[in-house]
């Protein structure tokens, strides 16, 4: 009930802000919804959503597989923890944009480079998750940057196209559609997994 009330408040605020700012700068929800429906009917929205979710899945799986092994090793071995900690700190503080740009320079504007860059950005978080028992998280924001800079499809690519065309309704339609999918996945998959993991950690302690 509170979430519905919050959502209604958000829509009301959006309508008021659009009326004050003007539809050119901030289109109302109805205009954005019309664009989202049109993109859905053409199939473009689902195509780009699918491409982005595929990259998220591949990068997350790769980073968690490697990060889990490293995190378990660092958690069990004091020597491994001392050797790996400086690298972990470096990767945690290295901007995601730098990793993505270097991956594209070294490996070209390829799918492999994009997936590798996203996975490398996620890797230190995966290590910390296993070593310290912190929460799970996916790579939603990072994948959009990778797509914006060097992929021919995906939500990030479409956001870049909308920016170049100064098409605010298109930009918001793709951004909010992606945000809605993220919220559903986080609520249905990620948070239940995290709750189970938390119970397991408590029993193990």
C-alpha positions, 0 to 999 in steps of 0.5 A: 500500500505504501509503495502504491502511494509512493508511486502515485505521489511520484506521478503527481509530482511528475505531472506538476513538474511537467506543467511547470517546466513545459513538455519540451523540457519534461514531457508528461507521463502520458507522452512517455507512456505513448512512446514506450507503447509504440516502441513495445509494439514495434518490438524495439523495446523488447529487443534492446531490453533482451540485449541488456539483460543478456549482458547483465546475466553473462557478466554477473555469472562470470564475475560471481564465478571468479569472484566467489572462488577468490573471495572464498580463498581470501576468506580462508587464507590470511596470505591470500587475503594480504596478497589480494587486498591491494588489488581488491582496493584498486579495483573497488576504487577504479572508475568503471568508465576507465575499465570500459574504455580500456577494454574497448581500446585493447579488445575493440568494440566487441561483445567480448570486450563489453562483457569482460569490462562489466565483469571486471567492474563487478569482480571486486564486489563479488569477492567482498560478498564471499569474503565478508558476507555482504549483500548481493548486487548486480551490474545495472548501471555499468552495463548501460555505460558499456552499451552507451560507449560501444555497443550497437544495441541495448538500453544504454545504446538507445539512451545514447541515440535519444540523447543525440536526437534530444528526444526526451520522451524516448530517453525516459521511455527506455530509462523507465522501462529498464528501471521497472524491469530492474525493480521486478528482478530485484524484488523477485530474484535478488532480494529473496536470494539475499534473504536466504543467504543472510539466514545461511550466514547467521546459521553458519555463525 
